[in-house]
Amino acid sequence: MAADDVTRHGHTHRLDLADPDVRDFTATVVAVDPERGIVLDRSAFYPGGGGQPPDEGVLLWGGVRTRIVGTVRGDDLYLVPAEGDPVPATGTAVRGAIDDERRTGLMRTHSGLHVLTAVVFRDFGAKVTGGNMEPLTARMDFDLPQVPPDFKDRVAEAANAEIALDRPIAARLLPRAEAFAIPNLVRTAADLLPEDLETIRVVDIDGLDQQADGGTHVASTKLIGRVEVVKVENKGRGFRRLRVRVL
């Protein structure tokens, strides 16, 4: 995979990776699949992945509005229209608008989870075994056989202390060999990166964390707000689930 492919999926140039703050854009429909959806030449819709769900929003064209409720991945990224909504024909110029409240909530949550996983790894040596998120709420699973009595409070206090430092958050593209020279680049218990991936996108929380990641993030930790660890659950065999809320 060439470096350019990191910000391109099939025919679509991914504005969401070039600038996660883009919420409004213009594009041209390059294909329509009746079963899968609409392909654009450029798009700011995050298609989902790495635990972060896809964006929602609208396409506006010729005085018509088409609601976008998800994305189907294949050789192209197919934006899924709401059932019954009109679909623009190939060649149509459209304006796309992302649901800002949803995307911003997901960005704050995703960045908060990176802080959380960094703290749990640093202070307790535990790697991630799974997780998912919705706007301002999430769960993260860790391989942690022993849990101190004050684990929940210690994790929350440490995460919020890091957030308050207003650490810059930035993404960069690195050749695979250079990326894997970074210690603990992959925080999951299993390395899920494809072996043929030649360029790795690394999200860097300055002075705290570097992780391979394809999602969208806020520009600094202060923009996360606060992280609350709502509950710690024992899922058996040393796996612990943290229920998290972003405030």
Residue, then its C-alpha position, 0 to 999 in steps of 0.5 A: m500500500a502506497a502512502d497516498d492510499v492511507t488517505r484514499h479508499g477506492h475512488t474516495h479521497r478521505l477528508d476526515l483523515a486530512d482534517p478531522d475538523v471538516r464538517d462541510f464539503t463539496a463532492t461529485v458522485v462517482a458511482v451508485d450501487p443500489e445494494r450498498g450506496i453512494v460513492l463520492d470522489r471526496s468525503a469527510f464522513y468517517p467510515g467507521g473502524g477501530g471501535q469508532p462508529p461511522d459518521e451520520g449526516v446529509l447530502l444536499w443536491g438540486g434542492v434535495r436532501t439525502r440522509i446518510v446513516g452509515t457506510v459500507r466498506g468494500d473496494d470503495l466507501y459506500l455512503v448508505p442513504a436512509e431508507g426511502d430517501p432519494v439518491p443522486a445519480t452518478g455525476t451529480a455535484v453534492r454538498g455533504a454535511i456531517d452531524d457535528e454533535r455526533r462527530t465531536g462527541l466521538m472525537r472527544t471519546h476516542s481521544g479520551l480512550h487513548v488517554l485511558t489506555a495509555v494510563v492503564f498500560r503505564d500504571f498497570g501494564a495491561k493491554v487492550t483486548g476489546g472495546n467500542m464507543e458511542p458519542l461520550t460513552a464507551r467500554m474498554d476491555f483489558d487483560l488485567p489479572q490483578v485489580p487493586p481495590d482503588f483501581k477505578d479511582r486511580v485510573a480516573e484520577a490519572a487520566n484526568a490529570e493527563i487531560a488537564l495538561d492540555r497535551p497536543i494530539a496529532a496524527r502522522l504517517l510513518p513507514r512501517a519499519e519506522a512506526f514499529a520502532i516506536p515502543n508499544l505502538v500497538r496496545t491491543a493484546a493481538d496485533l491487528l494491523p495487516e502485514d502488507l500495510e506499508t504506511i502506518r498512521v500514528v496518533d501522538i498525544d504529546g509526551l504521553d502516548q503513541q498508537a497506531d490508529g485510523g480514527t478522528h481525534v480532538a486537537s488537544t487533551k483539554l478538548i476531551g473534557r473529563v473522563e469518568v470511569v463508571k464501573v469496572e466489571n470482571k469478565g473472567r480469565g483476568f479480563r476487566r471491562l471499564r465502562v467510561r463516560v466523557l463529561 
